[in-house]
């Protein structure tokens, strides 16, 4: 049994709230990706400035985010849609806060723009990249902040403020024509020479993690006094696999086991607080409401 589908019989997750803006993949011209990103920011009522906890934001709007199996961790991320809700899968071995956020935004772009497009093509990937850049770093806000030269001190400050990588900032400066192609190439050469392509300098915040599914399980345990083994039996999952599925972070030793259950479309949602909408003993397990409350505030990363 698909645990995600089974969970939704007893737990009310955030409703699906993701617009679709299909784009032609025959050309790279036009501002389609940027307009789609701006539309999503407006629909989600995001304030100006950097996006906070992106995984939490995505899940609060009805998308599922999970880590891919360890034996399939050869790509950064991928996504697909289902009749119930979209799903984004992240590489569990990619231990980089800034890159992970860009991956999530990139996959959001695919879900918004490329519902029927063939994945992997150059145009499709370029459009998703442009979408992610605009979603995380709106041109109207960041263009005047970007340096025309490789000012590493300023770039480091912008990295901490916008929660994106140095390389994403350099690419953004180039695409917005703030930085020349020559300056961009020289800056990227410096990044490579210093061995910073994979691991950039500066503090590395903890990865954003999905948390709604673990929270939902905790609620069932607290409100209905149902232990983990009973829940695993209800969802027809081996206890060991079930325990891995409801964990809050990927585990390098048990990640492959996780997908004996997750492989059928399981997703995690996030919300910091939830409430029981029914705790009647006549309903087992009770129906619980798990939603984003006012206490769900993105973690501030100074």
N, C-alpha and C positions, 0 to 999 in steps of 0.2 A: 504494500500500500504506500502511496505517496504521502509522506509525513506532512508536507506543506498543505496538501488538500485536506488531509484528515484533521490537522490542527484547526483549519478554518471552520470546521463544524462546531468547535467549542470556543474559539477565540475570534473576536472581531478585530481585524487588522485595519490599518488605514486604507481608505478607498483609492482606487486607481485614479491618478491625476496627472496624466502625461499627454500633452497634445501631439498631434502628428502633422508634420510639414514635409510631405514627400518632395524630394528634389530630383531633378534629372541628373543622371550620372554620365551624361554625354559630354558635359563641358565643365570646366573649372571657373568659368567667368560668372560674374554676378555676385551679389552679397547674400545669397540664399542661406548659407550656413550661419552667418552673423545675424541675419534677421530671425532665424529659427531660435538661436541662443537668446536673443533679446526677448523674443516672445515667451520663452520658457521662464526667464527671470521675472517677467511681468506677471505671468500666470501664477507663479509661485510666490508672488509678492515679496521678492527679495529687495532689501534696501541697497542703496549704492554702496560700493566698496567690496571688499573680499567676501567670498562665500565662507560661512563657518564650517561646521562639521558636515562634510559633504555626504558621507555614507548615511548619516542620520537623516539629513534632508531628503535624500533620494527615497529612503524607506518610508519616511513620513508621508510621501506622496504616492505610495502604493507600489513601488518597485522593490524587488527582492535582490539582496546582495549576498553572495556566498563566495567562499574560496573554492577554486577548482581542485581536483584531486592531484596529489603529489606526482603521480605518474603521468599527468597530462599538463604539467606546469612548464610548458615550452613556449607559451605565448604570454604576453603581458595581461591581456584580458579579452573577454568576448561576451557577447550578449545575445539574447533571443527573446522573442515575445511568446506569450501563451494566452489562451482565452481568458485566464484568470488575471494575470499580471505579468509585466516584463521581469526578466531575470538578468542580472549582471554577475559574471563570474570573474574573480580576481586571482592572480597568481599568488599562491601561498608562500612562495620563496622570494618574492620581491619585497624586501624589507626596506622600503623607502617611502616615507610619508608623502613627500611631494609628488613623486611619480605615481603613486597609487591614486592620489586625488585627480591627477590629470587623466589617468586611465578611466576612472569612473565617469568623468565629464566627457571623455571621448566616446565611451559606450552609450552614454545618454544621447549623444549626437546621432549615433547609429539608430537607436530606438525611435528617436523623433523624426529623422529624415529618411531612413533606409529600410522601411518595413518590408518592402518587396525587392530590394536591391540585392544583387549577388555580392556576398562579402569578399573582402580581400583585395578588390581592385584599387588601382592608384587613385582614381577620382573619388571613390567612396571613402578611402582612408584620409585623403586630403580634406574632404568636406568635414569629416568627423573631427579632424585635428583643428580646423578653423573654428568649428562650433565650440570645442572645448576651450580654446584660447579666448574667444569672446565671452563665453559663459563665466570663466574664472577671472578674466582681465578685460572688462569692457573697454573698447577703444576710446570712448569719450572720456573715460576716467583715467586711464593709464597712459595715454599718449604723451601728455605733458610731463609725466613723471620719469619716463624712460630716457636714459642717456644716449647721446649720439656716438659716444666712444665707450670703450670697455672700462667703465668706472666701477671697479669691483666692490668698492666700499658701498656705493649707492645701490648697486645691484643686490648686494647682500641685504641691505635694509629693505629693498622692495620684495625680496624673496620672503623675508619674515613677515612682511605686512600682507602680501597677497597670497601667501601659502602656496607658492609654485616654485619650481626649480629655477636655478640660474639659466639653464639652457632654454627653458620655456620663455623666460624673460628676454633672452637674446634673440630668440626666434620671433617673438612678438615685436621687438624693436625693429627687426628687419622687415617683417610683413607690413608694419605700419609706416615704413619708410622713414623712421626716425634714425635708423642706423643703416649705413651703406652696406652693400653686399660684401665689399672688401673688408670693411671693419668687422662685419659679422663672421666672415670666414677666419680672420685672424684671431678673433676672440675664441671661436670654437677650437681653433688649433691650440691655443693656450690651454683651454680646458682639457684637451686630449693629452697634451705634453705633460701636464701636471697630474695625469691619472685621475681626473675628476669626472670622467664620463659616467661612471657607475656610482661613485660616491662623492658627492659634493662636500665642500667644507662647511663648517657651521653646525649648530645643534640640530639633531634629528629627532623631531617629536615622535611619540608612539603612533603606530599605525591606527587609523580609524577602523573601528570594528563594528560589525553588525551586533545588535543586542536584543532585538525585539523577541525573537524566538526563545532565547534563554529566559528572558523576563516573563514570557507567557507561561513557560513551564514552571517557573518559580511561583507564579500566581496560582496555577492549578494545584501545586503542592500545598501552598499556604491556605488558600481559600477552601479547597475541597479535601485537603489532607490526603492527597493521592501521592504515593511514593513513586520514585523513578521507575521501578520494575513494573508497576501497574500501568503506568503511562506507556512504557515500551510495549507491553502486551496489547494495549488498546490500539496502538499504531502498527502492530505486527512487525516490530523491529527487534533484532537482537539487542540485548541490554548494552553490550559493549559499544555497538555501533550507535545506538540511540544516545548514549552518554557523550560520544564524540560529536554527534550532530548538534546537540544543544549547548556545546561549549561556545565560549565567546571569541575564541581565536583559533587559527589553524594550528595543528600540532604535527610537527615533522615526523613523529614516530607513528602516529595513528591517522594521519591525513588520508591515506589510501582506504583505510577501513571506513572512514566517514562516508565515503561515496558508495558503499554498499547500500546506503539508504538515500543519500542526496542525489545520486545519479539520475533519479527519475523526475527531477525538477524541484527539489526542495529549496526553499529560500528562507533567508533570515530577514526580519524587519527590525526596525529600531524604534524604541520609545523609552523614555526614562521613567515613565510612570503609567500605571494602568489601574483600572478598577473593575471589580466584579459587577456585571450587570444582572446576574442572577446567581444566587447561591442556594437555591431551593434543593432540598434533598431528593426531589423527584426527578431532577435532571442530572445525569452523570455523563461526563464531567459537566460542571456548570458552564454556561456561556459567559465568557469574559470579554471585556472591551479593552483593547490595548491601543492607545492612541497618543499622539503628541500633545502634551499639556504645556501650560505656560512655564513649567519648570524645566522643559527641555530646551536648555540654552547651549548653543555651540561652545565648546571649550575654547577659552581665549588663549592664544599662543603668542606671548609677547617676545 
